[in-house]
Structure formats: C-alpha cells, structure tokens
Amino acid sequence: MTRIGLVILAWAASLGAATAAAWASPRWWFAAVPLTLLSLLGTWDLLQRRHSVLRNYPVLGHARYLLERIRPELQQYFIERNFDGRPFDRDVRSIVYERAKGTDAEQPYGTERDVDRPGYEFLIPSMAPCSVPESPPRVRIGGPDCSRPYDMALLNVSAMSFGSLSSNAVLALNGGAASGHFAHDTGEGGLSEYHLRPGGDLVWEIGTGYFGCRSPEGDFDAGEFADKAAHEHVKCVSLKISQGAKPGIGGVLPGTKVNAEIARVREVPRGETVISPPYHRVYSTPRDLVRFVARMRELSGGKPAGFKLCVGSRRQFLAVCKAMLDEGTAPDFIIVDGAEGGTGAAPLEFADHVGTPLTEGLLTVHNALVGTGLRDRIRIGASGKIATGTDLVKRLVQGADYGNSARAMMFALGCIQAQRCHTNTCPSGVATQDPRRARALDIDDKTARVQRFQKATVASAMEIMTSMGITDPAQLRPHMLHRRVDPYTERSYAELYEWLAPHQLLAEPPGSWAADWQAADPDRFTV
C-alpha cells in the first residue's frame, strides 16, 4: 500500500475513533468536532495536487502560508527600524501623519541616520540665515504662448485618478487643495464630479486612454476636451507620456473597480478591465508631440499646457527640444516623474529596473532646456517621493521649480502603506471602490489633514531655505546640496554633475552631450 493510502487509513481510523468517543460520552464532542475538521483538512491536503508542501506536511503546512500572508505586517510593525523601511520608512510616515494631524513633528536626541554612509545627502546652512517670509512664493506657469497663466504652489497633489482612489479620497484631496490654495492633478482617469465639487484648482491630465475626452473608437475627442477644459476649476492641462512606476507599458484598472460611476467618467463599459495602451495616437514624432501640446493649450482657451514623463533616452528628449525650437512653440511646463514609482501598481521588473530616477531625470530635463535656451519659458515640476521639506528643497536644487506629491498625500488621508492599492481591499478606504471600505474615510477630517500637511511641509521647506541664507527657491544653487561619496569624501552637486550654460548646446555642445545632440532628430524618436 502507498504512503498516501496508509496515511488516509490512519486519518480515517482517528476520525472513526473520535466519532465513537463522541457518541459514548457527550463531553467528547468538544474534542471530536475539531479533530473531525482537522482530519478532513488533512485528507484534502493529501489528495490535492497544487501545493507540494501540503502533500508532504498536511495541516502543519498551512502555517507556512499563514506566515507568508502576514509577513508584510510583521516586517512593518516588528522588524523594520525607523529609517530603513521601504518604500517610505517609519520616520517619514510619522512626520506626514503628525503634520497632517497638526501635532509636533520633532525628534529629540539627534539623527538615527548614518551620516558617514556613501549616498548620504545634506544641505549647507549659512552663517547668516534669513527670516522666513510671511507667505511662501508661488511659481508662474505660462510661457509666451499662454494667455491665462497660473501661479502654482511649491507643493501640490500629484496625479492620482478617481477609480484608483475612492470618491471620498478624491473629495478630501481636492477639498484640501481648495482650502490650502494649491493644485490637484486629476490623473489620467477622467474629470469626475469629485474633482469638481470641492472647488480646488485642477491640473487635468489625459493619458493614452483619453478618458473623459474619448471618442467611441478610443481616439482623442477635441470637442469634448475643449468643453471640459473650459471649466473654471481647470487651471492647467497635461498630457501623460509615461509614469515613473511603469514607463512604456500603459495602465490597467481591474474590472472589479469599474463600477457604473467610473464607467461613466471614463466612458468605458462597466465591469470590464480598462487598459490604457502604452502609446499615444495623437503623436508619433517629437514634432507631433510639440504641436499637440500647443493644440491642447489652444483648445483650453489659452490655459497652461504641458506634459509628464519618466525620462528615458536623453537623445529623444533632445529631439523634443529641437522640435520646440523648429516650431517656435513649447509647453508651459514639464512634469518629471521619477522611476522610484508611485501609486500605480506595476510589474516588479518595471518598478525596479526601468526608467530614470528622479534626480537624474530632473538634471537631464533641466540641462537640456538650459542648453537649448528654453528654460526661461518652461517650468519644471518634480514628482517622486516628496514627503518632507528636505525632499522638496533637494528637488528644487536639482532643477525643479515646484513639487508634486502622491503617496505622502495618501498618508495624510490615512494610508498605512499596506500596499494593496491594486486589490480593491485598501484597509484605510483610500485606494478602493468598495463602498464599505471607502466610507471609513471621513471627508471633512481628511480634507483638513491634507491642507495641514501641505502647509506644514512648505513651511518646513521655507524654513530650511532661510537657514541656508535665501528666501526664494530661485536662489538655490547646486553647491548648496552635498553627497557623501565614500566614508572620507563628500562632494557638492556642482562638482558631481555637469551643468550646462544657457544656449550651450546651440553654440558648442560639450563632449558628453555632443553625440546625443547630433543624433537627436525632431522628426523621429531614435533609439
């Protein structure tokens, strides 16, 4: 007889003994019931063919799957230290929670960071700090072709769609933007009533699916776009080329999240998985891209128009710059999304290995625009793990004019970094379309938290800048940010990276840029 047969006989014998004992004495029922259930479970484990562990270790093998299921919680609550959690460590999450609640975000007894570790970065304070301005500066968005410029706050809500987020989360984010006077990027999922109802300033983003301005065939509908872009709360319009979490593969919204409301907003069938293709239909060359952004500005009635991308080939971005020069027009802003990822779920290979990190992406875009003489007319937004005042100041040093934040804004809403955004089972009601879970998010309370977090973070950034002896982000310079390169050496960003002079690419490209500049073609995206 086989081993499995013997074990089944043993299970059957124990089951029979337990049943007989139960009939003999009622007090044995308490033991018979669990023994019977365990016997049935063990028999099933032996007969099933999907899990080898359970066939070899019936009943006990389930402990392995239980521990695997709760591993993220064990890691977050019992194992990780304050400064080494991922994607955001405990210190960063705590400072966001505290600022959102309006409580003190201070720590005694010094830093827990290893300041001698290669990669550690620090800002340089001044011996003559300044007083903090009464109100933080704003950034004017709008080049010479823009007739309705917009003054952007230093920190804003980054792109997150209704559908990915619950209606209560969108209402709270936009309510916070309205009360705090900062902008809220809609994400590519369409312009919903939840974006419009609270009255906050909006950056309406459209992606490859053209949700909200989409023809029945899935093409861009210019008439519908113009109608919606005319809304008073829409302050800017943006074309999403790619996003940091998954550059080049589009997006997916599971059918379980596509209820009647989302289907109406996105103009797609209810209950079906919605796929945003990886490519755009409105352009195929750098020149087409520049012309389409100009068309978006025209259709919106002269509002600022721009695009968002996770930087890839420097050569291709230079081709876009050449197209701007040839066409005599340019976007009013460019949002650089870091490959550090964001709220969107993505294949692990893309999240870990595809795309340019935000630091290098910002330096590429900033230098390309400076070198072509376009920097003065184009503002740069930075999107990628901006959660503290230090994060914001660093990105401004690296070439950005303002910052956008997604995950930190989710923390302000109550996100606990469970990383179940794509499963529709978000425990805090932020990233779900389950009404029972979403109702847990109190709109009024979270609106105030979003506003407080943004205000406190910008105030922190301004306090850091004044400690460096400046009162305006335009005064930040690369030599003010340093990085330790080994235990004995640190270098400033002015030393670590190459910084182009205005019009340098047009006059005499440096050797490190010459090949890419020469190969850049405004009429095709060369690989």
Secondary structure, DSSP 8 states (H G I E B T S, - for coil): --HHHHHHHHHHHHHHHHHHHHHH-GGGHHHHHHHHHHHHHHHHHHH-SS-HHHHHSTTTTHHHHHHHHHHHHHIIIII--TT--SSS-HHHHHHHHHHHHT-----SS---S-TTSTT-EEE---SS-----SS---EEE--TT-SS-EEE-SEEE----BTTB-HHHHHHHHHHHHHHT-EEE--TT---HHHHTT--EEEEEE-TT-TTSB-TTS-B-HHHHHHHHTSTTEEEEEEE---TTSTTS-EEE-GGG--HHHHHHHTS-TTS-EEE-SS-SS-SSHHHHHHHHHHHHHHTTS--EEEEE----HHHHHHHHHHHHHHT---SEEEEE-TT--SS---HHHHHHSS--HHHHHHHHHHHHHHTT-GGG-EEEEESS--SHHHHHHHHHTT-SEEEESHHHHHHHT------TTTT--TTSSS---HHHHTTS-HHHHHHHHHHHHHHHHHHHHHHHHHTT-SSGGG--GGGEEEEEETTEEEEHHHHS----TTHHHH---HHHHHHHHH-BTTB---
